[in-house]
Amino acid sequence: MLEWIGRLWGAAMVALLTGTGVWFTTATGWMQLRHGVTVVRLTLGSLLHPRRGDAGDVSPFRAMTAALGGTMGTGNVAGVATALVAGGPGAIFWMWVSAFFGMMTKYAEVVLAVHYRERAPDGSWRGGPMTYMRQGLGAPWLAVLFSFCCVLASLGVGSAAQVHSMASALESSFAIPLPVTGLITGVAVALVISGGFGRISSFTLGAVPLMSLFYLGCGGLVLWMNRQNLPQAFGLIFRCAFCPQAALGGAGGYTLARAISLGVARGVFTNEAGLGSAPMAHASSSTTSPVEQGMWGIFEVFVDTLVVCTFTALIILSSGPLWQSGLNGAALTSAAFRLRLGDWGGQVVTVALVCFAFTAVISWAYYGQRAVEDLTGGSIYWVKIYRAVYILVTALSPVLALDTVWKISDLFNSLMALPNLLALLWLGRVVTRLTRHYFSSSRQPFTSAGRE
């Protein structure tokens, strides 16, 4: 059974996810390149001149941090190291390639989520794959399938897998017992998610930028100390991207196919482009432009994969032959930090991993809740039951069998991605029409279908 799950979440899924990104890249005229300056101006540039909104509005940046909190999990610290060891340095190049095309998959998801969103009873915006499947495709059964798989995936990859990794790291670095971490995390999650998306987005608005700057700041210090080795690290990545056996002398059994497979998979799975999770957070934004919010989706992929994951990879590769020492995952990343920063370098990695994992748990709680609302017609009763189950799973996760958790999580991630990718490709003409309209000479805002 678990072997079958691995095949489902394997080469075919990676090809479908990457192919979708390639299609949207060409259909929009390579937007991430041609309009890169506009993307930067309307994302990072907008933070210098924030727009005033009504009280209670969720700003585009705030919605993006909630989405980014869900994508920046343990994979940014441990997953990159695992891909590097298993696929060789060339896997990092293919991770960059998948992120480049994944930007447009995420862009398309967000554009459709905002375009087809609807008003919740409390007046807030809500949307996601389930709304564009129902309203855009006219396929409510597909929305039900997506929502059902999203609920189960939130309990697996969104909670159990993240908390297990967090607890293991804390036990290793600070000797904190696994059950204690589970209990404290469960209480903390309960306090945050009980306030709904408003409290969740407020938490991620502060936590995501701070934890990113903390990790990048400490990682930047390590890279500065390793600066003489950086040209060699980049050279290794590019040489091994196309001919790993020749570049490494056949060491480690690396092949081109394995480098591509693991690199693309890591790029796709770390930023969740095509999975359908992040658009649920983006749809809550107060923006009036689906295209401009879609640009925040591009920015999200850029930060998650091309910045944070690349930092992790370069820190490891610039630390000499450490990546061939037999260490793997978070242990390898910690060893690279300790090499330059001493014992507290390992603690830096643990703190970063805990922060990334906890924000992922918080954001995925919202995704699961949205799916429950969609399945039950917005029933508060079922939402409360879901929250209770989510908190319980969070508290018990450290003592669960991690391998089984990941395998089952991968299955439901696949089953989330499949209907979402079908919907994206079918509604691709809507994305291209909205994009062309936005970048036309008139530059008039294109109103979302859900706007009143």
C-alpha positions as CSV (number, residue, x, y, z in Angstrom):
1,M,0.0,0.0,0.0
2,L,2.7,2.5,1.0
3,E,4.7,1.6,-2.1
4,W,1.7,2.4,-4.3
5,I,1.3,5.8,-2.5
6,G,5.0,6.5,-3.3
7,R,4.4,5.8,-7.0
8,L,1.3,8.1,-7.0
9,W,3.3,11.0,-5.5
10,G,6.2,10.3,-7.8
11,A,7.4,11.1,-11.4
12,A,3.9,11.4,-13.0
13,M,2.7,13.9,-10.4
14,V,5.9,15.9,-10.6
15,A,5.6,16.0,-14.4
16,L,2.0,17.1,-14.2
17,L,2.8,19.9,-11.7
18,T,5.8,21.1,-13.7
19,G,3.9,20.9,-17.0
20,T,1.1,23.0,-15.6
21,G,3.7,25.7,-14.7
22,V,5.3,25.6,-18.1
23,W,1.8,25.9,-19.8
24,F,0.9,29.0,-17.7
25,T,4.4,30.5,-18.3
26,T,4.0,30.3,-22.1
27,A,0.3,31.2,-22.1
28,T,1.0,34.5,-20.2
29,G,4.0,35.3,-22.3
30,W,6.6,34.5,-19.7
31,M,5.0,37.0,-17.3
32,Q,7.5,36.4,-14.4
33,L,10.3,37.6,-16.7
34,R,8.6,40.2,-18.9
35,H,6.7,41.9,-16.0
36,G,9.2,41.1,-13.3
37,V,9.7,44.8,-12.5
38,T,5.9,45.3,-12.1
39,V,5.7,42.3,-9.8
40,V,8.4,43.7,-7.6
41,R,6.8,47.2,-7.6
42,L,3.4,45.9,-6.7
43,T,4.6,43.5,-4.0
44,L,7.7,44.7,-2.2
45,G,7.3,48.2,-3.4
46,S,3.7,48.4,-2.1
47,L,5.0,47.9,1.5
48,L,6.7,51.3,1.3
49,H,3.4,52.9,0.4
50,P,0.6,50.9,2.1
51,R,-3.0,51.6,1.1
52,R,-5.6,52.4,3.6
53,G,-8.3,49.9,4.0
54,D,-11.4,49.5,6.1
55,A,-11.1,48.2,9.6
56,G,-10.9,44.5,9.6
57,D,-9.7,44.3,6.0
58,V,-7.0,41.7,5.3
59,S,-4.3,43.4,3.3
60,P,-2.7,41.6,0.3
61,F,0.6,41.3,2.2
62,R,-1.2,39.9,5.3
63,A,-3.0,37.3,3.2
64,M,0.4,36.4,1.5
65,T,2.1,35.9,4.9
66,A,-0.7,33.5,5.9
67,A,-0.1,31.5,2.7
68,L,3.7,31.7,3.1
69,G,3.4,30.4,6.7
70,G,1.8,27.2,5.3
71,T,4.5,26.6,2.7
72,M,7.6,27.4,4.8
73,G,7.6,24.2,6.8
74,T,10.3,21.8,7.8
75,G,11.1,21.2,4.1
76,N,13.0,24.5,3.9
77,V,15.5,23.4,6.6
78,A,15.5,19.5,6.3
79,G,13.9,18.7,3.0
80,V,16.5,20.6,0.9
81,A,19.3,18.7,2.6
82,T,17.6,15.4,2.0
83,A,17.2,16.2,-1.8
84,L,20.8,17.3,-2.0
85,V,22.1,14.1,-0.4
86,A,19.9,11.8,-2.4
87,G,20.1,13.6,-5.8
88,G,23.5,15.3,-5.6
89,P,24.2,19.1,-5.9
90,G,22.6,19.1,-9.4
91,A,19.2,18.6,-7.7
92,I,19.4,22.2,-6.5
93,F,19.5,23.5,-10.1
94,W,16.4,21.6,-11.0
95,M,14.7,22.9,-7.8
96,W,15.3,26.4,-9.2
97,V,13.8,25.4,-12.5
98,S,10.7,24.0,-10.9
99,A,10.3,27.1,-8.8
100,F,10.6,29.3,-11.8
101,F,7.7,27.6,-13.5
102,G,5.9,27.0,-10.2
103,M,5.6,30.8,-9.8
104,M,3.0,30.8,-12.7
105,T,1.1,27.8,-11.3
106,K,0.8,29.6,-8.0
107,Y,-0.1,32.8,-9.9
108,A,-2.9,31.1,-11.7
109,E,-4.3,29.5,-8.5
110,V,-4.4,32.8,-6.7
111,V,-6.0,34.7,-9.7
112,L,-8.8,32.2,-10.0
113,A,-9.3,32.1,-6.2
114,V,-9.8,35.9,-6.0
115,H,-11.8,36.0,-9.2
116,Y,-14.4,33.4,-8.1
117,R,-14.4,34.2,-4.3
118,E,-17.6,34.9,-2.4
119,R,-18.7,36.7,0.7
120,A,-18.9,34.8,3.9
121,P,-21.8,35.4,6.3
122,D,-19.6,37.7,8.4
123,G,-18.8,39.9,5.4
124,S,-15.3,38.6,4.9
125,W,-14.0,37.1,1.6
126,R,-13.5,33.4,1.2
127,G,-12.5,31.3,-1.8
128,G,-10.1,28.7,-3.1
129,P,-10.1,25.8,-5.4
130,M,-13.5,24.6,-4.2
131,T,-15.1,27.9,-5.3
132,Y,-13.5,28.0,-8.8
133,M,-14.3,24.4,-9.3
134,R,-18.0,25.0,-8.3
135,Q,-18.5,28.4,-10.0
136,G,-16.0,28.3,-12.8
137,L,-16.2,24.6,-13.8
138,G,-19.7,23.9,-12.6
139,A,-18.3,20.7,-11.0
140,P,-19.5,20.6,-7.3
141,W,-18.4,17.0,-7.1
142,L,-14.8,18.0,-7.8
143,A,-15.0,20.6,-5.1
144,V,-16.2,18.0,-2.6
145,L,-13.3,15.6,-3.5
146,F,-10.8,18.4,-3.1
147,S,-12.3,19.6,0.2
148,F,-12.4,16.0,1.6
149,C,-8.7,15.4,0.7
150,C,-7.8,18.8,2.1
151,V,-9.2,18.0,5.5
152,L,-7.2,14.8,5.7
153,A,-4.1,16.4,4.3
154,S,-4.3,19.1,6.9
155,L,-4.2,16.6,9.7
156,G,-1.3,14.8,8.1
157,V,1.3,17.0,6.4
158,G,-0.2,20.2,7.9
159,S,-0.1,19.0,11.5
160,A,1.3,15.5,12.3
161,A,4.4,15.6,10.1
162,Q,5.3,19.2,11.0
163,V,4.9,18.7,14.8
164,H,6.8,15.4,14.8
165,S,9.8,17.0,13.1
166,M,9.6,19.9,15.5
167,A,9.4,17.7,18.6
168,S,12.3,15.5,17.4
169,A,14.5,18.6,16.9
170,L,13.7,20.0,20.3
171,E,14.4,16.7,21.9
172,S,17.8,16.5,20.2
173,S,18.9,20.1,20.9
174,F,17.3,20.9,24.2
175,A,16.3,17.5,25.6
176,I,12.6,18.4,25.7
177,P,10.5,15.2,25.9
178,L,8.4,14.5,22.9
179,P,5.0,14.5,24.8
180,V,5.8,17.9,26.4
181,T,6.3,19.4,22.9
182,G,3.1,17.9,21.7
183,L,1.1,19.2,24.7
184,I,2.5,22.7,24.5
185,T,2.1,22.9,20.8
186,G,-1.5,21.7,21.0
187,V,-2.3,24.5,23.5
188,A,-0.6,27.1,21.5
189,V,-2.4,26.1,18.3
190,A,-5.7,26.1,20.1
191,L,-5.1,29.7,21.3
192,V,-4.4,30.9,17.8
193,I,-6.9,29.1,15.6
194,S,-9.8,29.7,18.0
195,G,-9.8,33.3,16.8
196,G,-10.5,32.4,13.2
197,F,-8.6,33.7,10.1
198,G,-8.3,37.2,11.6
199,R,-6.1,35.9,14.5
200,I,-4.3,33.4,12.3
201,S,-3.3,36.1,9.7
202,S,-2.3,38.5,12.5
203,F,0.0,35.8,13.9
204,T,1.6,35.0,10.6
205,L,1.9,38.7,9.7
206,G,4.3,39.1,12.6
207,A,5.9,35.6,12.7
208,V,6.6,34.9,9.1
209,P,8.8,38.0,8.4
210,L,10.6,37.7,11.7
211,M,11.4,34.0,11.4
212,S,12.5,34.5,7.8
213,L,14.8,37.3,8.7
214,F,16.2,35.3,11.6
215,Y,17.1,32.3,9.5
216,L,18.4,34.4,6.6
217,G,20.4,36.6,8.9
218,C,22.1,33.7,10.7
219,G,22.5,31.8,7.4
220,G,23.9,34.9,5.7
221,L,26.6,35.1,8.5
222,V,27.6,31.5,7.7
223,L,27.7,32.2,4.0
224,W,29.9,35.2,4.6
225,M,32.3,33.0,6.6
226,N,32.2,30.5,3.7
227,R,32.4,33.1,1.0
228,Q,35.6,31.7,-0.5
229,N,33.8,28.4,-1.1
230,L,30.7,29.9,-2.8
231,P,32.1,29.9,-6.4
232,Q,32.9,26.2,-5.9
233,A,29.4,25.5,-4.5
234,F,27.7,27.2,-7.5
235,G,30.0,25.4,-9.9
236,L,29.1,22.1,-8.3
237,I,25.4,22.8,-8.7
238,F,25.7,23.7,-12.4
239,R,28.1,20.9,-13.3
240,C,26.1,18.3,-11.6
241,A,22.8,19.6,-13.0
242,F,23.5,18.0,-16.4
243,C,26.3,15.5,-15.8
244,P,26.4,14.5,-12.2
245,Q,28.4,11.3,-12.8
246,A,31.2,13.0,-14.7
247,A,31.3,16.0,-12.3
248,L,31.6,13.8,-9.2
249,G,33.5,11.0,-10.8
250,G,30.6,8.5,-10.4
251,A,30.6,9.0,-6.6
252,G,27.4,8.3,-4.8
253,G,25.6,6.7,-7.7
254,Y,24.1,10.1,-8.8
255,T,22.4,10.2,-12.2
256,L,20.8,12.9,-14.2
257,A,17.4,11.4,-13.9
258,R,17.6,11.3,-10.1
259,A,18.9,14.8,-9.9
260,I,16.0,16.1,-12.0
261,S,13.4,14.1,-10.2
262,L,14.4,15.0,-6.7
263,G,15.2,18.6,-7.5
264,V,11.9,19.2,-9.2
265,A,10.0,17.4,-6.5
266,R,11.6,19.4,-3.8
267,G,10.9,22.7,-5.6
268,V,7.3,21.8,-6.2
269,F,6.6,20.4,-2.8
270,T,8.3,23.1,-0.7
271,N,6.2,25.9,-2.3
272,E,3.0,23.9,-2.7
273,A,2.4,25.4,-6.2
274,G,-0.5,23.5,-7.7
275,L,-1.6,21.9,-4.4
276,G,-4.4,24.3,-4.0
277,S,-3.8,25.2,-0.3
278,A,-2.3,28.8,-0.5
279,P,-5.1,30.2,-2.7
280,M,-7.5,29.9,0.2
281,A,-5.5,32.4,2.2
282,H,-4.9,34.7,-0.7
283,A,-8.7,34.8,-1.5
284,S,-9.3,36.5,1.9
285,S,-7.4,39.6,0.7
286,S,-9.2,43.0,0.4
287,T,-7.6,43.5,-3.0
288,T,-9.9,44.4,-5.9
289,S,-7.5,42.9,-8.5
290,P,-7.1,39.1,-9.0
291,V,-3.9,39.8,-11.0
292,E,-2.2,41.9,-8.4
293,Q,-2.9,39.3,-5.7
294,G,-1.6,36.7,-8.1
295,M,1.7,38.6,-8.1
296,W,1.9,38.0,-4.4
297,G,1.7,34.3,-5.3
298,I,4.7,34.7,-7.5
299,F,6.5,36.5,-4.7
300,E,5.6,33.7,-2.3
301,V,7.3,31.0,-4.4
302,F,10.3,33.3,-4.9
303,V,10.9,33.8,-1.2
304,D,10.1,30.2,-0.2
305,T,12.2,28.3,-2.8
306,L,14.6,30.7,-4.6
307,V,15.6,32.5,-1.4
308,V,15.2,30.3,1.8
309,C,15.8,26.9,0.2
310,T,18.7,28.2,-1.8
311,F,20.3,29.6,1.4
312,T,20.0,26.2,3.0
313,A,21.6,24.5,0.0
314,L,24.5,26.9,-0.3
315,I,25.3,26.8,3.4
316,I,25.6,23.0,3.1
317,L,27.6,23.0,-0.1
318,S,30.0,25.8,1.0
319,S,30.9,23.8,4.1
320,G,33.2,21.5,2.1
321,P,32.5,17.7,1.8
322,L,30.1,17.8,4.7
323,W,27.2,16.9,2.4
324,Q,28.9,13.6,1.7
325,S,29.5,12.7,5.4
326,G,26.5,10.5,5.8
327,L,24.4,13.1,7.6
328,N,21.0,13.9,6.2
329,G,18.0,16.2,6.8
330,A,18.0,18.7,9.6
331,A,21.1,17.0,11.1
332,L,23.1,17.9,8.0
333,T,21.9,21.6,8.0
334,S,22.7,21.8,11.8
335,A,26.2,20.4,11.2
336,A,26.8,23.1,8.5
337,F,25.8,25.9,10.9
338,R,27.8,24.4,13.8
339,L,30.9,24.3,11.7
340,R,31.0,28.1,11.7
341,L,28.9,29.2,14.6
342,G,29.7,26.5,17.2
343,D,27.2,24.8,19.3
344,W,24.7,27.6,19.1
345,G,24.6,27.2,15.3
346,G,22.8,23.9,15.8
347,Q,20.3,25.7,18.1
348,V,19.7,28.3,15.5
349,V,18.6,25.6,13.1
350,T,16.4,24.0,15.7
351,V,14.7,27.4,16.5
352,A,14.2,28.1,12.8
353,L,12.8,24.6,12.2
354,V,10.4,25.0,15.1
355,C,9.2,28.4,13.8
356,F,8.7,27.2,10.3
357,A,6.9,24.1,11.4
358,F,4.6,26.0,13.8
359,T,3.5,28.6,11.3
360,A,2.8,25.7,8.8
361,V,0.6,24.1,11.4
362,I,-1.4,27.3,12.0
363,S,-1.9,28.0,8.3
364,W,-3.0,24.5,7.5
365,A,-5.5,24.6,10.3
366,Y,-7.3,27.4,8.3
367,Y,-7.1,25.4,5.1
368,G,-8.7,22.4,6.8
369,Q,-11.4,24.6,8.4
370,R,-12.2,26.2,5.0
371,A,-12.6,22.7,3.5
372,V,-14.9,21.7,6.4
373,E,-17.0,24.8,5.8
374,D,-17.3,23.9,2.2
375,L,-18.3,20.4,2.9
376,T,-20.9,21.3,5.6
377,G,-22.3,24.5,4.2
378,G,-20.5,26.6,6.8
379,S,-21.7,24.7,9.9
380,I,-20.1,26.1,13.0
381,Y,-20.8,22.8,14.8
382,W,-18.6,20.8,12.4
383,V,-15.9,23.6,12.4
384,K,-15.6,23.2,16.1
385,I,-15.4,19.4,15.9
386,Y,-12.6,19.8,13.2
387,R,-10.7,22.3,15.4
388,A,-10.9,19.8,18.4
389,V,-9.6,16.9,16.2
390,Y,-6.9,19.1,14.7
391,I,-5.7,20.1,18.2
392,L,-5.8,16.5,19.4
393,V,-3.7,15.3,16.4
394,T,-1.2,18.1,17.0
395,A,-0.8,17.1,20.6
396,L,-0.4,13.4,19.8
397,S,1.8,13.8,16.7
398,P,5.3,13.4,18.4
399,V,4.5,9.8,19.4
400,L,3.1,8.8,16.0
401,A,5.1,6.7,13.4
402,L,6.5,9.4,11.1
403,D,7.1,7.4,8.0
404,T,3.4,6.3,7.9
405,V,2.3,9.8,8.5
406,W,4.3,11.1,5.6
407,K,3.2,8.4,3.2
408,I,-0.5,8.9,4.0
409,S,0.0,12.7,3.8
410,D,1.5,12.4,0.4
411,L,-1.5,10.4,-0.8
412,F,-4.0,13.1,0.1
413,N,-1.7,15.8,-1.2
414,S,-1.8,14.0,-4.5
415,L,-5.5,13.7,-4.4
416,M,-5.7,17.5,-3.6
417,A,-3.4,18.4,-6.4
418,L,-5.1,16.3,-9.2
419,P,-8.5,18.0,-9.2
420,N,-6.9,21.4,-8.6
421,L,-4.5,21.0,-11.6
422,L,-7.4,19.8,-13.8
423,A,-9.4,22.9,-12.8
424,L,-6.4,25.2,-13.4
425,L,-5.8,23.9,-16.9
426,W,-9.5,23.9,-17.8
427,L,-9.9,27.5,-16.6
428,G,-6.6,28.6,-18.1
429,R,-8.3,30.9,-20.6
430,V,-9.8,32.9,-17.7
431,V,-6.3,33.4,-16.2
432,T,-4.9,34.5,-19.6
433,R,-7.9,36.8,-20.2
434,L,-7.6,38.5,-16.8
435,T,-3.8,38.9,-17.3
436,R,-4.1,40.4,-20.8
437,H,-6.8,42.8,-19.6
438,Y,-4.7,44.0,-16.7
439,F,-1.6,44.6,-18.8
440,S,-3.5,46.2,-21.6
441,S,-3.0,49.9,-22.3
442,S,-6.3,50.9,-20.5
443,R,-4.9,49.6,-17.2
444,Q,-8.5,49.6,-15.8
445,P,-9.0,47.2,-12.9
446,F,-10.8,44.0,-13.8
447,T,-13.5,43.4,-11.3
448,S,-13.7,39.9,-9.7
449,A,-16.8,37.8,-10.2
450,G,-17.3,37.8,-6.4
451,R,-17.1,41.6,-6.1
452,E,-20.3,43.5,-5.3
